[in-house]
């Protein structure tokens, strides 16, 4: 789906003298951290207590080691620094969970989970298979492990879409591995927050050149399927800064 940028301006966008529109200020690092912290605290109140526990625990260990080495000041300083790092790490992990919790169960959430993939993957932003009536969808990513189909919907219902896409790929790419990951909370399905990790653990079987060739071959098939109302994966992306805790 093509992204659209609205370049029109309203009177409120301009300065009182009728000059150029005012540019919105980007939040600085501290403001971003504060936004992440507030979002995480709202979604997961226990995260604050866990961060505090980690900070105090690591600081106490650093202070204890400092006393044993007869240099408690250095031990305290190092303990505080490591304690802050530990608390930020906890915030990062909890923020990631909170970000996925916000989109879980919404149409297009499986596609949003693919946006957290590392480099080396070619991700289709639009679904490659859609059931307009039930809004079950299948997304596709191409990487060194081969082609990965990520489904969204109940297993028994979405399997028809998955099987149809696998057969289509088998006709044009008979020697390329095709993996399937079903997202959801049912037995055998993968929670959204674990999708990227599971894909990154797949064994590489293609070279980078072959990945590019596979992508071009699939792209040559023609137009994509239309997306039913209510599914817009380009607007369903989790906040990457929130997921990284910064």
BADO-446294 format. One line per field, with one value per residue (C-alpha): residue number from 1; residue in one letter; x, y, z. Coordinates in steps of 0.001 Angstrom, whole numbers, always signed. Last residue first. Layout:
<recs>
resi = NUM, ...
resn = A, ...
u = X, ...
v = Y, ...
w = Z, ...
</recs>
This chain:
<recs>
resi = 246, 245, 244, 243, 242, 241, 240, 239, 238, 237, 236, 235, 234, 233, 232, 231, 230, 229, 228, 227, 226, 225, 224, 223, 222, 221, 220, 219, 218, 217, 216, 215, 214, 213, 212, 211, 210, 209, 208, 207, 206, 205, 204, 203, 202, 201, 200, 199, 198, 197, 196, 195, 194, 193, 192, 191, 190, 189, 188, 187, 186, 185, 184, 183, 182, 181, 180, 179, 178, 177, 176, 175, 174, 173, 172, 171, 170, 169, 168, 167, 166, 165, 164, 163, 162, 161, 160, 159, 158, 157, 156, 155, 154, 153, 152, 151, 150, 149, 148, 147, 146, 145, 144, 143, 142, 141, 140, 139, 138, 137, 136, 135, 134, 133, 132, 131, 130, 129, 128, 127, 126, 125, 124, 123, 122, 121, 120, 119, 118, 117, 116, 115, 114, 113, 112, 111, 110, 109, 108, 107, 106, 105, 104, 103, 102, 101, 100, 99, 98, 97, 96, 95, 94, 93, 92, 91, 90, 89, 88, 87, 86, 85, 84, 83, 82, 81, 80, 79, 78, 77, 76, 75, 74, 73, 72, 71, 70, 69, 68, 67, 66, 65, 64, 63, 62, 61, 60, 59, 58, 57, 56, 55, 54, 53, 52, 51, 50, 49, 48, 47, 46, 45, 44, 43, 42, 41, 40, 39, 38, 37, 36, 35, 34, 33, 32, 31, 30, 29, 28, 27, 26, 25, 24, 23, 22, 21, 20, 19, 18, 17, 16, 15, 14, 13, 12, 11, 10, 9, 8, 7, 6, 5, 4, 3, 2, 1
resn = X, X, X, X, X, X, X, X, X, X, X, X, X, X, X, X, X, X, X, X, X, X, X, X, X, X, X, X, X, X, X, X, X, X, X, X, X, X, X, X, X, X, X, X, X, X, X, X, X, X, X, X, X, X, X, X, X, X, X, X, X, X, X, X, X, X, X, X, X, X, X, X, X, X, X, X, X, X, X, X, X, X, X, X, X, X, X, X, X, X, X, X, X, X, X, X, X, X, X, X, X, X, X, X, X, X, X, X, X, X, X, X, X, X, X, X, X, X, X, X, X, X, X, X, X, X, X, X, X, X, X, X, X, X, X, X, X, X, X, X, X, X, X, X, X, X, X, X, X, X, X, X, X, X, X, X, X, X, X, X, X, X, X, X, X, X, X, X, X, X, X, X, X, X, X, X, X, X, X, X, X, X, X, X, X, X, X, X, X, X, X, X, X, X, X, X, X, X, X, X, X, X, X, X, X, X, X, X, X, X, X, X, X, X, X, X, X, X, X, X, X, X, X, X, X, X, X, X, X, X, X, X, X, X, X, X, X, X, X, X, X, X, X, X, X, X
u = +14780, +13469, +14132, +10456, +9474, +11849, +10411, +6883, +4658, +3539, -197, -555, +1328, -542, -3876, -6646, -10114, -11610, -10231, -6781, -6730, -4584, -1214, -525, +1711, +3814, +7049, +7370, +7762, +10690, +12257, +12104, +13547, +16437, +17182, +17230, +19436, +22005, +21956, +22617, +19891, +19563, +19880, +18527, +15541, +16400, +15708, +12167, +11479, +12822, +10696, +7523, +8016, +6289, +3282, +2614, +3239, +546, +753, -2088, -4056, -2754, -2099, +331, +827, +4323, +4784, +8084, +8660, +11987, +12945, +13479, +10037, +9905, +7193, +4871, +5812, +4984, +1411, +1037, +2279, -117, -3119, -2045, -1756, -5169, -6861, -5009, -6584, -9755, -8405, -5567, -7662, -6453, -3270, -722, +2986, +4389, +8179, +10070, +13651, +15979, +18098, +15191, +11796, +8775, +5095, +1837, -1279, -4664, -7899, -10319, -13289, -15273, -12440, -10269, -6869, -3666, -469, -1032, +517, +3779, +5768, +8997, +12433, +14658, +18415, +18330, +16521, +12828, +10743, +8466, +7335, +5218, +3202, +2224, +891, -1108, -2953, -6426, -6279, -5962, -2580, -1868, -1566, -129, +2704, +3761, +3396, +5662, +8282, +8006, +8570, +11754, +13097, +12132, +13982, +17060, +16741, +16656, +19771, +21628, +20673, +21898, +25159, +25759, +24709, +26923, +29922, +29500, +28956, +31984, +34138, +33006, +33303, +37000, +38240, +37973, +35370, +33600, +33502, +32116, +29300, +28618, +28412, +26064, +23866, +23725, +22704, +19907, +18689, +18478, +16929, +14288, +13486, +13056, +10835, +8736, +8241, +7461, +4670, +2433, +2376, +266, +292, +3847, +4991, +3409, +4769, +8285, +8277, +7125, +9756, +12497, +11378, +11377, +14874, +16203, +14733, +11243, +11077, +9828, +6998, +7986, +6206, +4796, +6574, +5586, +2154, +3226, +1268, +3343, +1751, +451, -2675, -3764, -3856, -1291, -1537, +1369, -523, +1866, +466, +2119, +1480, +0
v = +4404, +1113, -898, -1792, +1790, +3079, +576, +1819, -1007, -780, -918, +2047, +426, -2804, -1295, -3798, -2488, -2664, -5490, -5219, -5722, -8619, -7692, -7072, -9203, -12325, -10428, -9554, -13249, -13621, -10380, -11522, -14924, -13286, -10967, -13919, -15856, -13064, -12947, -16690, -19157, -21896, -19965, -21954, -20344, -18618, -15141, -16217, -17366, -14127, -12027, -13952, -14059, -10752, -11763, -14950, -18129, -20755, -24436, -24241, -21049, -17671, -16162, -16074, -19006, -19299, -21125, -21877, -22245, -23600, -22612, -25427, -25364, -21582, -20844, -23777, -24217, -20574, -21022, -24227, -22491, -19570, -21886, -23872, -20711, -19392, -22706, -22948, -19669, -21304, -24289, -22265, -19305, -16005, -14252, -16085, -15472, -17074, -17311, -17697, -18972, -19205, -16422, -14037, -13409, -12284, -12918, -11985, -14143, -12745, -13676, -10756, -13137, -12040, -10526, -13670, -12369, -13745, -11833, -9290, -5859, -4680, -7499, -7942, -8464, -9729, -9313, -6600, -7257, -7928, -5523, -4722, -8348, -7902, -5213, -7693, -10053, -7192, -6512, -6701, -6136, -9037, -7935, -4304, -2847, -6054, -5866, -2449, -3549, -6557, -4376, -1850, -4640, -5720, -2191, -1235, -4265, -3242, +317, -983, -3093, -174, +2034, -628, -962, +2772, +2708, -298, +1296, +4429, +2422, +193, +3219, +4781, +1477, +1037, -1464, -4315, -6073, -2755, -2116, -5590, -4803, -1476, -3119, -5787, -3119, -1153, -4281, -5024, -1426, -1044, -4475, -3877, -427, -1807, -4604, -2113, +45, -2959, -4060, -1304, -2950, -1117, +2279, +1887, +893, +3900, +6244, +4809, +4944, +8552, +9438, +7804, +9733, +12964, +12208, +11514, +14618, +14865, +16143, +19678, +20177, +22486, +25784, +26611, +29347, +32935, +34453, +36830, +34838, +31745, +29038, +25623, +27065, +28430, +24911, +23257, +20835, +18471, +15324, +12440, +9157, +5812, +3334, +0
w = +23917, +25313, +22203, +21827, +22563, +19920, +17486, +18116, +16870, +13250, +12654, +10318, +7449, +8232, +7198, +7662, +8552, +5087, +3015, +1420, -2337, -3546, -4982, -8636, -10802, -10658, -11320, -7645, -6804, -9191, -8004, -4380, -5259, -7115, -4181, -1785, -4192, -4172, -385, -309, +535, +3164, +6420, +9404, +11091, +14377, +12971, +12132, +15690, +17121, +14792, +15659, +19436, +20276, +18181, +20111, +18085, +17436, +18316, +20813, +20271, +21356, +17960, +15077, +12736, +11315, +8010, +6293, +2548, +1336, -2245, -4763, -6428, -6756, -9363, -8760, -5104, -4439, -5637, -3640, -501, -1058, -1333, +1713, +3797, +2742, +3496, +6818, +7963, +9232, +11141, +12628, +13795, +12284, +11272, +9164, +8682, +5526, +5483, +2214, +2364, +5379, +3777, +3742, +2196, +4205, +3519, +5204, +5361, +6323, +8061, +7712, +8194, +5133, +3118, +3408, +2380, +884, +93, +2855, +2248, +3781, +2156, +4077, +2557, +5341, +5740, +8332, +11576, +11889, +13981, +11044, +10886, +14015, +12242, +9545, +12187, +13733, +10472, +11989, +15769, +18210, +19497, +18671, +22170, +23646, +21121, +22394, +26028, +25466, +23837, +26650, +29177, +27439, +27115, +30667, +32021, +30029, +31313, +34901, +34314, +32760, +35712, +38136, +36237, +36649, +40313, +41061, +39359, +41477, +44673, +44055, +43379, +46645, +48560, +47906, +50511, +47993, +50141, +50699, +46960, +46312, +48740, +47045, +43623, +44981, +46575, +43313, +41397, +43849, +44081, +40303, +39753, +42411, +41046, +37533, +38862, +40782, +37701, +35471, +37834, +36442, +32969, +30384, +32079, +33306, +29825, +28136, +30792, +30516, +26736, +26772, +29375, +27318, +24257, +26262, +27565, +24084, +22533, +21132, +17561, +17237, +14809, +11993, +11789, +8391, +6416, +6969, +7321, +10083, +12680, +11806, +9749, +10739, +12356, +8975, +7596, +5369, +2474, +1991, +2949, +2610, +1378, +1709, -1031, +0
</recs>
